[in-house]
Amino acid sequence: MKNISSQPGAGIFRNNLAIIVILVCIAAFFTTIENISSKVENVSRDRVLADLKYSLSMALYDYTIKGRQKELSKFHEENPFVLQAIYRVLPTNYHGAFKELPESASSGWYFDLNKKLTIYIDSDGDMAEYRMIYAKKGEELKTLEVIPIINSQ
């Protein structure tokens, strides 16, 4: 009696099946790597935003202690990375302040001098813009924040 492995074409079928299983495993591996890479990039971006908020809080604290709080009202149009350079370390992917973004801007952080916006470009080329704002209560400045700008493009 013949078993299934002795049928004509059984070896080719087994080889093709093994190749398909290997290709599915490779596709799953690359999908997982891409998802992990995307999550790492998001965490990195969120960490820089948290550092910016910390630096702004420290500037508010310092200026309040020194009685120079009114000077902070102009900071909402300034580059927040200047404060981060004082209170924290600049991110390695901060590329500087520009009047116009370079055409082939690599992923990372920029400051647009014309629009007064902090810009983040991710590895896919997608851009997110952030504006620095401050909130006043009467004559006193209460908070400095970096908030995302939602574009309807």
Secondary structure, 3 states (H helix, E strand, C coil): CCCHHHCCCHHHHHHHHHHHHHHHHHHHHHHHHHHHHHHHHHHHHHHHHHHHHHHHHHHHHHHHHCCCHHHHHHHHHCCHHHHHHHHCCCCCCEEEEECCCCCCCCCEEEEECCCCEEEEECCCCCEEEEEEEEEEECCEEEEEEEEEECCCC
